[in-house]
């Protein structure tokens, strides 16, 4: 009886560990290459080097440079769509994965332990063992399915999300058409200790 209890606890620990590993994998897969903060600057203004930052930049030139705004707006809109899609993929993978793991733990059958005074003790014991085996298989199956969904969602989000190269393409196109080129700044701003400090004009 104790062996079965220990086995069930081990399977529960495995499911928790699977959730932790899968979540870490999803977080890693969703992490882009931007470890050091990056910005684009022009005319004393600084914008985050991301689709959101590019959108803020476009908003600042919409009235002063309407032709440039019209040229860049569709490209930034595509990056924003990819970013939203990536978040949806990550959320879907996390939702399905966590639901599967929770069901793996909560959806197990009740396996009442047979009493030694039971007239059919041998048959009841066999049925109890079979019930526990089914529960372990159920827990393992849905833990693996959940971990797979978490990882798949994270990888799909990482592949879909726009990266630094996509932002640079928009910056380069802006600088080919604008009299005030954007500068690419790597490092923290003046309110933080800088990891790196480099400025490039394209």
C-alpha positions in Angstrom: 0.0 0.0 0.0 2.8 2.4 0.9 4.5 1.6 -2.4 1.4 2.8 -4.3 1.3 6.0 -2.3 4.9 6.7 -2.9 4.4 6.0 -6.6 1.5 8.4 -6.8 3.5 11.1 -5.1 6.4 10.5 -7.5 4.0 10.9 -10.5 2.6 14.1 -9.0 6.1 15.5 -8.5 6.9 14.5 -12.1 3.8 16.5 -13.3 4.9 19.6 -11.3 8.4 19.2 -12.7 7.1 18.9 -16.2 5.1 22.0 -15.8 8.1 23.9 -14.5 10.4 22.7 -17.3 7.9 23.4 -20.0 7.1 26.8 -18.6 10.8 27.6 -18.6 11.1 26.3 -22.1 8.3 28.5 -23.3 9.7 31.6 -21.6 13.1 30.8 -23.2 11.6 30.2 -26.6 9.7 33.5 -26.4 12.8 35.5 -25.4 14.3 37.5 -28.3 17.9 38.4 -28.7 17.4 41.8 -27.0 19.2 41.3 -23.7 20.6 44.9 -23.7 17.9 47.6 -24.1 17.9 49.1 -27.5 16.4 52.4 -28.7 16.1 54.6 -31.8 16.6 58.3 -31.3 16.0 61.3 -33.4 15.8 65.0 -32.6 16.3 64.5 -28.9 13.5 61.9 -28.8 14.0 58.2 -27.9 11.8 55.3 -28.9 12.0 51.7 -28.0 13.5 49.5 -30.8 10.3 47.5 -31.1 7.1 47.6 -33.1 5.5 49.6 -30.3 8.4 52.1 -30.4 8.2 52.4 -34.1 4.5 53.1 -33.9 5.2 55.9 -31.3 7.8 57.3 -33.7 5.4 57.3 -36.6 2.8 59.0 -34.5 5.3 61.8 -33.9 5.9 62.4 -37.6 2.3 61.8 -38.9 1.6 65.5 -39.4 5.1 66.8 -40.1 6.1 64.1 -42.6 2.9 62.6 -44.0 4.6 61.0 -47.0 7.1 59.1 -44.8 4.4 58.1 -42.5 2.3 56.7 -45.3 5.4 54.8 -46.6 6.3 53.2 -43.2 2.9 52.7 -41.7 2.0 49.4 -43.5 5.4 47.9 -42.6 5.0 48.8 -38.9 1.4 47.5 -39.0 2.7 44.1 -40.2 5.2 44.0 -37.4 2.5 44.8 -34.9 0.3 42.0 -36.3 3.1 39.5 -36.0 3.7 40.6 -32.4 0.0 40.2 -31.5 -0.1 36.8 -33.2 3.0 35.7 -31.3 1.3 36.7 -28.0 -1.8 34.8 -29.0 0.2 31.7 -29.9 2.1 31.9 -26.6 -1.2 32.3 -24.7 -2.9 29.4 -26.5 0.0 27.1 -25.8 0.1 28.1 -22.2 -3.7 27.7 -21.8 -3.8 24.3 -23.4 -0.7 23.1 -21.6 -1.7 24.1 -18.2 -5.2 22.8 -18.7 -3.9 19.4 -19.7 -1.5 19.2 -16.7 -4.3 20.2 -14.3 -6.6 17.6 -15.8 -3.9 15.0 -15.5 -3.8 15.7 -11.8 -7.4 16.4 -11.1 -9.0 13.9 -13.5 -7.7 10.7 -11.9 -10.3 8.1 -10.7 -10.9 7.4 -7.1 -9.2 4.1 -6.1 -10.6 2.9 -2.7 -8.2 0.5 -1.0 -9.7 -2.9 -0.3 -10.3 -4.0 3.3 -8.5 -7.1 4.4 -11.8 -8.4 5.6 -13.3 -8.3 2.1 -14.5 -11.7 1.0 -13.1 -11.0 -2.5 -9.9 -9.4 -1.2 -7.7 -10.9 -4.0 -10.0 -9.7 -6.8 -10.4 -6.3 -5.1 -6.7 -5.9 -4.7 -6.2 -6.6 -8.4 -8.9 -4.0 -9.3 -7.2 -1.5 -7.0 -3.8 -2.1 -8.6 -5.4 -1.7 -12.1 -7.1 1.6 -11.0 -3.8 3.0 -9.7 -2.0 2.0 -12.9 -4.7 3.7 -15.0 -4.2 6.9 -12.9 -0.5 6.9 -13.3 -0.9 6.4 -17.1 -3.5 9.2 -17.2 -1.2 11.6 -15.2 1.8 10.8 -17.4 -0.1 11.2 -20.6 -1.6 14.6 -19.8 1.6 15.9 -18.2 3.5 15.1 -21.4 0.7 16.6 -23.6 0.7 19.7 -21.4 4.5 20.1 -21.5 4.4 19.7 -25.3 1.7 22.3 -25.7 3.6 24.8 -23.6 6.8 24.3 -25.6 5.0 24.3 -29.0 3.3 27.6 -28.1 6.6 29.1 -27.0 8.5 28.0 -30.1 5.6 29.2 -32.4 5.6 32.6 -30.7 9.4 32.9 -31.0 9.3 32.1 -34.7 6.4 34.5 -35.4 7.4 37.5 -33.3 9.4 40.2 -35.1 13.0 40.4 -34.2 15.8 43.0 -34.2 16.4 42.5 -37.9 12.8 43.4 -38.8 13.0 46.6 -36.8 16.3 47.5 -38.4 14.7 47.0 -41.9 12.1 49.7 -41.0 14.8 52.0 -39.5 17.0 51.6 -42.6 14.0 52.4 -44.9 13.2 55.5 -42.8 16.8 56.7 -43.0 16.8 56.4 -46.8 13.8 58.7 -47.1 14.1 61.0 -44.0 16.3 64.1 -43.7 16.6 63.3 -40.0 17.9 59.7 -39.8 17.1 57.5 -36.8 20.1 56.4 -34.7 20.2 53.0 -33.2 21.3 53.1 -29.5 22.3 50.1 -27.5 22.5 50.3 -23.7 20.6 51.8 -20.8 19.6 55.5 -20.8 21.2 58.0 -18.4 19.0 56.8 -15.5 20.6 53.4 -15.4 24.1 51.8 -15.3 24.9 51.0 -18.9 25.8 47.5 -20.0 26.9 48.7 -23.3 26.9 52.0 -25.1 27.0 52.2 -28.9 25.3 54.5 -31.3 25.0 53.8 -35.1 23.5 56.0 -37.7 22.3 54.3 -40.9 
